[in-house]
Amino acid sequence: MKYEAVSFDFGRHGTRVARDRDALSFNAFFILLLVLSLVLSLVLPILALILTFILTFIFARIFMHIFVSFNIGD
């Protein structure tokens, strides 16, 4: 599969991309990667925050159970 350079024509009707099928599929691949990276950059921090809160409460309950069972802090 050979990829050629994509030529842009900044003419009267805006930007036109060359009609090379390989070049267009190559561009579509990078656009897909860009969209995927943007989606992941928005979703992963939210998931990390949710997971942090869940794990915090789980470990807090575990340690409180340990402290109460050994009567630590009296």
Secondary structure, DSSP 8 states (H G I E B T S, - for coil): -------EEEETTEEEE---HHHHHHHHHHHHHHHHHHHHHHHHHHHHHHHHHHHHHHHHHHHHHHHHHTTTT-
